[in-house]
């Protein structure tokens, strides 16, 4: 893909992730679950790689925060999940591994990063274990959506073919 097509595709993923978060969410413990964000993370990781996936997750988180559709917790959850999804896909070259990376990155590492962020930015003293179930439910549901969608399309890997 040339750079214009990549940026256009990233913009479409940002639009889907931002609009999807407004229409498809559910309460999950102390946080809200936004499965579309996580599905977009996995799709961006598979189709574009880890760094563009992180950029897409950052812009979605920023737009959600600025539009009042999410909190500051969208940043650690989305960005760690997108990064690990991209790295897992790059290493294992399987769509399911990208979903596992999303769940590990968001559900575990993002939850660990969210606790100090919530304390510092939001004044919330919620423990890590308060975020862990919410982030796991959100990332699992989004990862399942992404695996389903990716199983229906032919994906050209950004990896060089050997």
N, CA and C atoms as a LAMMPS dump frame, in Angstrom:
ITEM: TIMESTEP
0
ITEM: NUMBER OF ATOMS
486
ITEM: BOX BOUNDS ff ff ff
-5.0000000000000000e+02 5.0000000000000000e+02
-5.0000000000000000e+02 5.0000000000000000e+02
-5.0000000000000000e+02 5.0000000000000000e+02
ITEM: ATOMS id mol type element x y z
1 1 1 N 0.85 -1.181 0
2 1 2 C 0 0 0
3 1 3 C 0.892 1.239 0
4 2 1 N 0.47 2.244 -0.737
5 2 2 C 1.238 3.482 -0.67
6 2 3 C 0.784 4.297 0.543
7 3 1 N 1.514 5.348 0.851
8 3 2 C 1.263 6.101 2.088
9 3 3 C -0.12 6.74 2.135
10 4 1 N -0.607 7.205 1.002
11 4 2 C -1.931 7.827 0.983
12 4 3 C -3.011 6.804 1.305
13 5 1 N -2.889 5.618 0.738
14 5 2 C -3.874 4.568 1.017
15 5 3 C -3.812 4.132 2.468
16 6 1 N -2.612 4.049 3.02
17 6 2 C -2.461 3.651 4.426
18 6 3 C -3.104 4.691 5.339
19 7 1 N -2.814 5.973 5.096
20 7 2 C -3.402 7.036 5.924
21 7 3 C -4.919 7.087 5.777
22 8 1 N -5.412 6.856 4.57
23 8 2 C -6.863 6.838 4.361
24 8 3 C -7.499 5.679 5.11
25 9 1 N -6.867 4.517 5.026
26 9 2 C -7.392 3.356 5.749
27 9 3 C -7.351 3.594 7.258
28 10 1 N -6.28 4.224 7.742
29 10 2 C -6.198 4.557 9.172
30 10 3 C -7.328 5.512 9.565
31 11 1 N -7.614 6.487 8.716
32 11 2 C -8.691 7.438 9.005
33 11 3 C -10.047 6.741 9.052
34 12 1 N -10.265 5.784 8.156
35 12 2 C -11.521 5.029 8.171
36 12 3 C -11.636 4.223 9.462
37 13 1 N -10.535 3.588 9.88
38 13 2 C -10.556 2.834 11.134
39 13 3 C -10.818 3.747 12.328
40 14 1 N -10.246 4.947 12.32
41 14 2 C -10.509 5.918 13.397
42 14 3 C -11.986 6.291 13.414
43 15 1 N -12.564 6.531 12.246
44 15 2 C -13.983 6.884 12.182
45 15 3 C -14.855 5.747 12.696
46 16 1 N -14.556 4.517 12.271
47 16 2 C -15.338 3.366 12.729
48 16 3 C -15.203 3.206 14.244
49 17 1 N -13.991 3.315 14.751
50 17 2 C -13.768 3.16 16.19
51 17 3 C -14.429 4.249 17.015
52 18 1 N -14.406 5.471 16.522
53 18 2 C -15.014 6.581 17.266
54 18 3 C -16.531 6.505 17.234
55 19 1 N -17.098 6.298 16.059
56 19 2 C -18.559 6.196 15.957
57 19 3 C -19.081 4.931 16.618
58 20 1 N -18.354 3.84 16.453
59 20 2 C -18.783 2.58 17.058
60 20 3 C -18.84 2.642 18.568
61 21 1 N -17.95 3.436 19.155
62 21 2 C -17.956 3.542 20.614
63 21 3 C -19.186 4.289 21.118
64 22 1 N -19.755 5.118 20.281
65 22 2 C -20.958 5.828 20.694
66 22 3 C -22.18 4.915 20.666
67 23 1 N -22.198 3.977 19.731
68 23 2 C -23.387 3.151 19.54
69 23 3 C -23.306 1.78 20.196
70 24 1 N -22.118 1.244 20.378
71 24 2 C -21.996 -0.105 20.923
72 24 3 C -21.077 -0.084 22.143
73 25 1 N -21.664 -0.071 23.306
74 25 2 C -20.936 -0.143 24.564
75 25 3 C -21.85 -0.772 25.596
76 26 1 N -21.249 -1.262 26.663
77 26 2 C -22.034 -1.813 27.766
78 26 3 C -21.238 -1.662 29.053
79 27 1 N -21.941 -1.534 30.195
80 27 2 C -21.228 -1.408 31.466
81 27 3 C -20.536 -2.717 31.816
82 28 1 N -19.296 -2.591 32.28
83 28 2 C -18.514 -3.77 32.669
84 28 3 C -17.727 -3.425 33.927
85 29 1 N -18.345 -3.584 35.06
86 29 2 C -17.664 -3.272 36.318
87 29 3 C -17.511 -1.775 36.503
88 30 1 N -16.284 -1.335 36.84
89 30 2 C -16.054 0.078 37.124
90 30 3 C -15.863 0.912 35.861
91 31 1 N -15.734 0.271 34.73
92 31 2 C -15.546 0.982 33.462
93 31 3 C -16.596 0.518 32.462
94 32 1 N -16.665 1.215 31.341
95 32 2 C -17.548 0.801 30.26
96 32 3 C -16.737 -0.015 29.261
97 33 1 N -17.387 -0.99 28.659
98 33 2 C -16.743 -1.818 27.64
99 33 3 C -17.073 -1.238 26.266
100 34 1 N -16.031 -1.005 25.491
101 34 2 C -16.171 -0.507 24.125
102 34 3 C -15.559 -1.53 23.171
103 35 1 N -16.296 -2.566 22.815
104 35 2 C -15.704 -3.633 22.003
105 35 3 C -15.27 -3.191 20.61
106 36 1 N -15.904 -2.157 20.049
107 36 2 C -15.521 -1.707 18.711
108 36 3 C -14.087 -1.19 18.717
109 37 1 N -13.69 -0.499 19.764
110 37 2 C -12.309 -0.008 19.887
111 37 3 C -11.332 -1.172 19.792
112 38 1 N -11.623 -2.252 20.474
113 38 2 C -10.705 -3.391 20.498
114 38 3 C -10.737 -4.165 19.187
115 39 1 N -11.894 -4.228 18.561
116 39 2 C -11.975 -4.867 17.247
117 39 3 C -11.168 -4.072 16.223
118 40 1 N -11.259 -2.764 16.274
119 40 2 C -10.481 -1.91 15.373
120 40 3 C -8.99 -2.077 15.661
121 41 1 N -8.613 -2.182 16.93
122 41 2 C -7.2 -2.388 17.271
123 41 3 C -6.65 -3.647 16.614
124 42 1 N -7.397 -4.736 16.703
125 42 2 C -6.933 -6.002 16.126
126 42 3 C -6.876 -5.896 14.609
127 43 1 N -7.882 -5.309 13.994
128 43 2 C -7.878 -5.194 12.537
129 43 3 C -6.738 -4.293 12.06
130 44 1 N -6.49 -3.197 12.762
131 44 2 C -5.377 -2.321 12.391
132 44 3 C -4.036 -3.025 12.574
133 45 1 N -3.916 -3.804 13.636
134 45 2 C -2.671 -4.526 13.887
135 45 3 C -2.395 -5.542 12.791
136 46 1 N -3.428 -6.258 12.363
137 46 2 C -3.265 -7.285 11.332
138 46 3 C -2.996 -6.648 9.973
139 47 1 N -3.721 -5.613 9.64
140 47 2 C -3.624 -5.048 8.299
141 47 3 C -2.512 -4.015 8.132
142 48 1 N -2.114 -3.359 9.236
143 48 2 C -1.146 -2.267 9.114
144 48 3 C 0.137 -2.469 9.916
145 49 1 N 0.069 -3.218 11
146 49 2 C 1.244 -3.402 11.845
147 49 3 C 1.101 -2.695 13.176
148 50 1 N 2.081 -2.888 14.076
149 50 2 C 1.929 -2.371 15.439
150 50 3 C 1.954 -0.85 15.576
151 51 1 N 2.856 -0.171 14.887
152 51 2 C 2.963 1.287 15.071
153 51 3 C 1.743 2.018 14.503
154 52 1 N 1.296 1.725 13.285
155 52 2 C 0.052 2.369 12.831
156 52 3 C -1.156 2.006 13.687
157 53 1 N -1.195 0.783 14.218
158 53 2 C -2.302 0.387 15.087
159 53 3 C -2.314 1.227 16.355
160 54 1 N -1.144 1.488 16.915
161 54 2 C -1.058 2.344 18.107
162 54 3 C -1.51 3.769 17.766
163 55 1 N -1.122 4.263 16.592
164 55 2 C -1.54 5.603 16.178
165 55 3 C -3.064 5.672 16.044
166 56 1 N -3.656 4.652 15.447
167 56 2 C -5.122 4.604 15.307
168 56 3 C -5.777 4.578 16.688
169 57 1 N -5.259 3.744 17.59
170 57 2 C -5.823 3.652 18.945
171 57 3 C -5.699 4.984 19.682
172 58 1 N -4.561 5.668 19.509
173 58 2 C -4.369 6.961 20.168
174 58 3 C -5.384 7.983 19.672
175 59 1 N -5.57 8.063 18.359
176 59 2 C -6.496 9.056 17.805
177 59 3 C -7.934 8.735 18.21
178 60 1 N -8.299 7.459 18.215
179 60 2 C -9.643 7.083 18.673
180 60 3 C -9.821 7.48 20.134
181 61 1 N -8.845 7.16 20.963
182 61 2 C -8.924 7.535 22.38
183 61 3 C -9.025 9.045 22.56
184 62 1 N -8.232 9.79 21.788
185 62 2 C -8.263 11.246 21.879
186 62 3 C -9.622 11.8 21.462
187 63 1 N -10.152 11.315 20.35
188 63 2 C -11.472 11.786 19.909
189 63 3 C -12.569 11.404 20.9
190 64 1 N -12.522 10.187 21.405
191 64 2 C -13.525 9.78 22.399
192 64 3 C -13.44 10.665 23.629
193 65 1 N -12.23 10.973 24.068
194 65 2 C -12.046 11.82 25.248
195 65 3 C -12.557 13.235 24.975
196 66 1 N -12.189 13.8 23.827
197 66 2 C -12.602 15.164 23.508
198 66 3 C -14.102 15.287 23.263
199 67 1 N -14.722 14.222 22.746
200 67 2 C -16.16 14.244 22.49
201 67 3 C -16.991 13.838 23.704
202 68 1 N -16.336 13.474 24.789
203 68 2 C -17.054 13.06 25.987
204 68 3 C -17.596 11.646 25.911
205 69 1 N -17.074 10.839 24.994
206 69 2 C -17.53 9.453 24.835
207 69 3 C -16.694 8.48 25.649
208 70 1 N -15.633 8.942 26.243
209 70 2 C -14.756 8.067 27.023
210 70 3 C -13.943 8.882 28.008
211 71 1 N -13.141 8.185 28.767
212 71 2 C -12.302 8.834 29.763
213 71 3 C -10.833 8.695 29.369
214 72 1 N -9.986 9.163 30.22
215 72 2 C -8.55 9.069 30.01
216 72 3 C -8.088 7.609 29.995
217 73 1 N -8.913 6.711 30.504
218 73 2 C -8.573 5.29 30.524
219 73 3 C -8.565 4.676 29.128
220 74 1 N -9.11 5.381 28.138
221 74 2 C -9.086 4.871 26.761
222 74 3 C -7.666 4.804 26.217
223 75 1 N -6.787 5.631 26.737
224 75 2 C -5.41 5.646 26.221
225 75 3 C -4.607 4.408 26.605
226 76 1 N -4.478 4.085 27.893
227 76 2 C -3.665 2.894 28.192
228 76 3 C -4.295 1.611 27.67
229 77 1 N -5.602 1.494 27.746
230 77 2 C -6.247 0.28 27.268
231 77 3 C -6.09 0.09 25.773
232 78 1 N -6.411 1.11 25.015
233 78 2 C -6.363 0.995 23.568
234 78 3 C -4.959 0.88 23.013
235 79 1 N -4.04 1.683 23.517
236 79 2 C -2.704 1.725 22.928
237 79 3 C -1.875 0.481 23.261
238 80 1 N -1.934 0.011 24.489
239 80 2 C -1.204 -1.219 24.823
240 80 3 C -1.779 -2.411 24.069
241 81 1 N -3.1 -2.458 23.965
242 81 2 C -3.735 -3.55 23.235
243 81 3 C -3.351 -3.558 21.768
244 82 1 N -3.372 -2.396 21.133
245 82 2 C -3.013 -2.308 19.719
246 82 3 C -1.553 -2.697 19.499
247 83 1 N -0.685 -2.257 20.39
248 83 2 C 0.737 -2.579 20.24
249 83 3 C 0.981 -4.088 20.354
250 84 1 N 0.428 -4.685 21.39
251 84 2 C 0.647 -6.119 21.575
252 84 3 C -0.042 -6.947 20.495
253 85 1 N -1.192 -6.499 20.011
254 85 2 C -1.845 -7.197 18.907
255 85 3 C -0.951 -7.172 17.671
256 86 1 N -0.37 -6.023 17.385
257 86 2 C 0.522 -5.904 16.237
258 86 3 C 1.779 -6.735 16.372
259 87 1 N 2.374 -6.719 17.555
260 87 2 C 3.599 -7.502 17.781
261 87 3 C 3.308 -8.996 17.718
262 88 1 N 2.221 -9.429 18.344
263 88 2 C 1.88 -10.852 18.305
264 88 3 C 1.598 -11.302 16.877
265 89 1 N 0.916 -10.46 16.089
266 89 2 C 0.643 -10.832 14.707
267 89 3 C 1.941 -10.867 13.898
268 90 1 N 2.824 -9.923 14.155
269 90 2 C 4.095 -9.876 13.432
270 90 3 C 4.945 -11.104 13.74
271 91 1 N 4.92 -11.563 14.984
272 91 2 C 5.728 -12.713 15.388
273 91 3 C 5.11 -14.019 14.91
274 92 1 N 3.81 -14.199 15.111
275 92 2 C 3.162 -15.483 14.844
276 92 3 C 2.408 -15.551 13.519
277 93 1 N 2.127 -14.417 12.898
278 93 2 C 1.433 -14.334 11.608
279 93 3 C 0.098 -15.082 11.601
280 94 1 N -0.624 -15.006 12.706
281 94 2 C -1.964 -15.599 12.807
282 94 3 C -2.916 -14.538 13.368
283 95 1 N -4.103 -14.51 12.81
284 95 2 C -5.086 -13.526 13.25
285 95 3 C -5.483 -13.744 14.704
286 96 1 N -5.563 -14.994 15.093
287 96 2 C -5.919 -15.297 16.481
288 96 3 C -4.85 -14.805 17.446
289 97 1 N -3.59 -14.833 17.026
290 97 2 C -2.524 -14.337 17.903
291 97 3 C -2.651 -12.828 18.104
292 98 1 N -3.13 -12.114 17.102
293 98 2 C -3.368 -10.68 17.274
294 98 3 C -4.46 -10.445 18.312
295 99 1 N -5.493 -11.283 18.295
296 99 2 C -6.564 -11.163 19.285
297 99 3 C -6.043 -11.454 20.686
298 100 1 N -5.182 -12.459 20.803
299 100 2 C -4.574 -12.77 22.102
300 100 3 C -3.722 -11.594 22.577
301 101 1 N -2.978 -10.994 21.656
302 101 2 C -2.178 -9.823 22.002
303 101 3 C -3.023 -8.658 22.47
304 102 1 N -4.172 -8.471 21.835
305 102 2 C -5.103 -7.409 22.255
306 102 3 C -5.61 -7.658 23.669
307 103 1 N -5.999 -8.879 23.952
308 103 2 C -6.528 -9.2 25.28
309 103 3 C -5.435 -9.061 26.339
310 104 1 N -4.242 -9.547 26.041
311 104 2 C -3.137 -9.408 26.988
312 104 3 C -2.744 -7.943 27.165
313 105 1 N -2.635 -7.218 26.052
314 105 2 C -2.226 -5.815 26.121
315 105 3 C -3.236 -4.927 26.817
316 106 1 N -4.506 -5.095 26.484
317 106 2 C -5.543 -4.27 27.106
318 106 3 C -5.963 -4.825 28.45
319 107 1 N -6.304 -6.116 28.459
320 107 2 C -6.887 -6.718 29.653
321 107 3 C -5.957 -6.774 30.838
322 108 1 N -4.677 -6.96 30.59
323 108 2 C -3.731 -7.081 31.709
324 108 3 C -2.857 -5.831 31.825
325 109 1 N -2.076 -5.547 30.788
326 109 2 C -1.126 -4.432 30.868
327 109 3 C -1.847 -3.09 30.877
328 110 1 N -2.889 -2.962 30.054
329 110 2 C -3.666 -1.725 30.069
330 110 3 C -4.338 -1.48 31.409
331 111 1 N -4.826 -2.545 32.031
332 111 2 C -5.442 -2.41 33.359
333 111 3 C -4.408 -1.997 34.399
334 112 1 N -3.219 -2.559 34.292
335 112 2 C -2.14 -2.176 35.219
336 112 3 C -1.762 -0.708 35.027
337 113 1 N -1.741 -0.249 33.791
338 113 2 C -1.403 1.147 33.514
339 113 3 C -2.555 2.093 33.838
340 114 1 N -3.78 1.599 33.817
341 114 2 C -4.942 2.45 34.048
342 114 3 C -5.09 2.858 35.515
343 115 1 N -4.659 1.995 36.417
344 115 2 C -4.837 2.315 37.84
345 115 3 C -4.083 3.574 38.245
346 116 1 N -2.786 3.705 37.966
347 116 2 C -2.119 4.963 38.318
348 116 3 C -2.644 6.149 37.505
349 117 1 N -3.03 5.906 36.242
350 117 2 C -3.571 6.998 35.431
351 117 3 C -4.883 7.5 36.023
352 118 1 N -5.727 6.595 36.471
353 118 2 C -6.996 6.995 37.079
354 118 3 C -6.76 7.752 38.38
355 119 1 N -5.786 7.315 39.136
356 119 2 C -5.47 7.987 40.388
357 119 3 C -4.92 9.383 40.131
358 120 1 N -4.035 9.499 39.169
359 120 2 C -3.373 10.773 38.91
360 120 3 C -4.295 11.769 38.213
361 121 1 N -4.973 11.349 37.142
362 121 2 C -5.77 12.275 36.342
363 121 3 C -7.198 12.451 36.841
364 122 1 N -7.773 11.386 37.416
365 122 2 C -9.185 11.428 37.777
366 122 3 C -9.414 11.476 39.28
367 123 1 N -8.365 11.322 40.061
368 123 2 C -8.513 11.331 41.498
369 123 3 C -9.18 10.086 42.047
370 124 1 N -9.237 9.032 41.252
371 124 2 C -9.853 7.784 41.67
372 124 3 C -8.786 6.866 42.246
373 125 1 N -9.061 6.288 43.382
374 125 2 C -8.087 5.407 44.018
375 125 3 C -8.447 3.941 43.803
376 126 1 N -9.105 3.641 42.688
377 126 2 C -9.478 2.252 42.399
378 126 3 C -8.226 1.402 42.218
379 127 1 N -8.27 0.225 42.756
380 127 2 C -7.13 -0.679 42.661
381 127 3 C -7.056 -1.295 41.275
382 128 1 N -5.923 -1.898 40.994
383 128 2 C -5.714 -2.554 39.707
384 128 3 C -6.771 -3.62 39.47
385 129 1 N -7.111 -4.348 40.509
386 129 2 C -8.062 -5.443 40.356
387 129 3 C -9.467 -4.949 40.044
388 130 1 N -9.737 -3.657 40.247
389 130 2 C -11.025 -3.105 39.862
390 130 3 C -11.105 -2.93 38.348
391 131 1 N -9.967 -2.618 37.711
392 131 2 C -9.951 -2.409 36.267
393 131 3 C -9.767 -3.704 35.485
394 132 1 N -9.118 -4.677 36.067
395 132 2 C -8.786 -5.911 35.358
396 132 3 C -10.012 -6.611 34.761
397 133 1 N -11.084 -6.877 35.515
398 133 2 C -12.242 -7.546 34.909
399 133 3 C -12.899 -6.713 33.803
400 134 1 N -13.011 -5.412 34.024
401 134 2 C -13.646 -4.543 33.026
402 134 3 C -12.86 -4.538 31.724
403 135 1 N -11.545 -4.38 31.832
404 135 2 C -10.707 -4.326 30.643
405 135 3 C -10.675 -5.682 29.941
406 136 1 N -10.689 -6.773 30.71
407 136 2 C -10.693 -8.102 30.099
408 136 3 C -11.984 -8.361 29.327
409 137 1 N -13.116 -8.023 29.919
410 137 2 C -14.406 -8.221 29.242
411 137 3 C -14.475 -7.397 27.963
412 138 1 N -14.047 -6.157 28.038
413 138 2 C -14.082 -5.278 26.884
414 138 3 C -13.175 -5.786 25.762
415 139 1 N -11.952 -6.153 26.11
416 139 2 C -11.007 -6.591 25.081
417 139 3 C -11.378 -7.959 24.514
418 140 1 N -11.892 -8.858 25.347
419 140 2 C -12.318 -10.169 24.84
420 140 3 C -13.464 -10.046 23.845
421 141 1 N -14.448 -9.238 24.167
422 141 2 C -15.584 -9.093 23.261
423 141 3 C -15.151 -8.454 21.943
424 142 1 N -14.304 -7.448 22.011
425 142 2 C -13.81 -6.822 20.785
426 142 3 C -12.916 -7.741 19.975
427 143 1 N -12.091 -8.536 20.653
428 143 2 C -11.208 -9.476 19.953
429 143 3 C -12.024 -10.53 19.223
430 144 1 N -13.112 -11.005 19.834
431 144 2 C -13.982 -11.971 19.159
432 144 3 C -14.622 -11.364 17.913
433 145 1 N -15.064 -10.13 18.013
434 145 2 C -15.641 -9.444 16.85
435 145 3 C -14.602 -9.341 15.737
436 146 1 N -13.387 -8.955 16.088
437 146 2 C -12.336 -8.794 15.088
438 146 3 C -11.967 -10.116 14.423
439 147 1 N -11.859 -11.178 15.209
440 147 2 C -11.528 -12.488 14.633
441 147 3 C -12.623 -12.921 13.669
442 148 1 N -13.871 -12.678 14.042
443 148 2 C -14.981 -13.018 13.146
444 148 3 C -14.888 -12.22 11.844
445 149 1 N -14.692 -10.908 11.951
446 149 2 C -14.611 -10.074 10.748
447 149 3 C -13.397 -10.432 9.893
448 150 1 N -12.264 -10.656 10.523
449 150 2 C -11.051 -10.993 9.776
450 150 3 C -11.135 -12.369 9.127
451 151 1 N -11.953 -13.254 9.692
452 151 2 C -12.108 -14.571 9.075
453 151 3 C -12.937 -14.49 7.799
454 152 1 N -13.635 -13.391 7.607
455 152 2 C -14.495 -13.221 6.439
456 152 3 C -13.817 -12.458 5.303
457 153 1 N -12.638 -11.888 5.547
458 153 2 C -11.947 -11.108 4.516
459 153 3 C -10.554 -11.672 4.285
460 154 1 N -10.052 -11.455 3.083
461 154 2 C -8.685 -11.846 2.77
462 154 3 C -7.785 -10.682 3.159
463 155 1 N -6.826 -10.954 4.009
464 155 2 C -5.942 -9.913 4.518
465 155 3 C -4.57 -10.089 3.888
466 156 1 N -4.084 -9.009 3.291
467 156 2 C -2.719 -9.019 2.805
468 156 3 C -1.838 -8.528 3.934
469 157 1 N -0.909 -9.344 4.329
470 157 2 C -0.039 -9.038 5.463
471 157 3 C 0.91 -7.904 5.108
472 158 1 N 1.16 -6.998 6.07
473 158 2 C 2.16 -5.958 5.841
474 158 3 C 3.582 -6.512 5.931
475 159 1 N 3.709 -7.783 6.336
476 159 2 C 5.009 -8.399 6.473
477 159 3 C 5.575 -8.767 5.107
478 160 1 N 6.882 -8.661 4.93
479 160 2 C 7.461 -9.097 3.666
480 160 3 C 7.341 -10.617 3.521
481 161 1 N 6.988 -11.052 2.334
482 161 2 C 6.834 -12.48 2.068
483 161 3 C 8.19 -13.103 1.821
484 162 1 N 8.423 -14.277 2.431
485 162 2 C 9.718 -14.923 2.225
486 162 3 C 9.62 -16.088 1.261
